[in-house]
């Protein structure tokens, strides 16, 4: 195992073929999955807008070999998203991920302001 990097991955998709039960459950739980509840974590954080119930995003933290790169981190997160959504009984399509490598991210600090 080589050097490990930590990645933040946003997986976006579209709800597709939701059963009436799944749709009702998503609408009932919408407040728990609002923009305010978004966070990056290993198990994933689901967020969506209830009206219209069309798109969703899931946020993940993925730790993997740096040599495998961002593409592998995205694939891992998409696989986690697929598994979680299927276990919940939610139909979806068109998963796409955006990956940020936290270990190579440049941070620009603003200089202290003068008074």
N, C-alpha and C positions, 0 to 999 in steps of 0.2 A: 504494500500500500504506500503510495507516494504522499506528497504534501496535500493536505486537505484545505479546501476553500469553502467558505460559507456563501451561499447564493440566496437572494430573495427572488422568488418567482411568482409572477401573476399569471394565472391561467384564466383565459376568458373563453366563454362559449355561449351558445344559444340553447334555450330550452326547446325540446322537440319531442312530440308524441307523449306529452304528459297525460297520465290518467286523470280522471276527475278527482280521485282521492289525493293524488300527488299535488295537483293544482290547489286544492283546498288546504292541504297541509302547508304548502309554501306560502299561501296568502295568510294563513293563521299565524305563521312564524315569522312573517316579514319584519316585524319590529326587532327581532333578535338578530336579523341579518342585514341591518341597515348600514349605511356608510359609516355611521358612528361606531359600529362594532368591528370594523375591519382591523385585522392585525396579521402579522406574519408569524406563523408557527409551523412546527413540523407536521402536525395533523391536519393543517389547512383551516382556513377561515373563509366561509361562504358568505357572499354578499350579493344582493340583487334589489331591484326596485319592484314593488308589487304592481305598479300600474305604469305601463303595461308589463305584464309578466313575460318578458322576452329574453333578456340577456342576463348573465351572471358572471361573477369572477370569484376565484378562489386564490388565496394568498398562502404561499408556502415558504418555509426555510428549508433548504436542502444543503447538506454537507456532503461533498463528494471529492474525489481526487481532482486536483487542479489540472492534471494532464488530460482529463476527460472533457474539461471545458464547460462552457455555458450550455452548449447543445445537449449534453448529457443531463445537466441539472434540469433543463426544461423538459426533457423526456421523462425524467423521474417524477417531476411534479405533475405532468399530464397523466402519467400512469396512476399516481395517487388520486388525482381528481376523478378519473374514470372509475376507479375502484369504489371510492366513496359515494359517487353519484349513483352507481349501479346498486350498491348496498342499500341506499335510501329509496330506490325505486324511481329515480328521476330520469326521464329521457332527455338526451342532450345531443348536440352535434357541433362540429366546427371548433374544437378546442385549439387554441393558440396560446403560446406562452411568451412572456417578456421576462428576461433574466438579467439580474444585476449581480455582479461578483463583488461582494462587500470587501474582499481582501485586496482588490486592485482599484477600488473606487477612490478617486481623488476628492479630497474635501478642501474646499476653499474657505478659509476662515476670514471673516471681515475684521479689519483692524479696528481697535477701539476708537471710538469717536472722541474728538477733542472738544473741550468746552471752552 
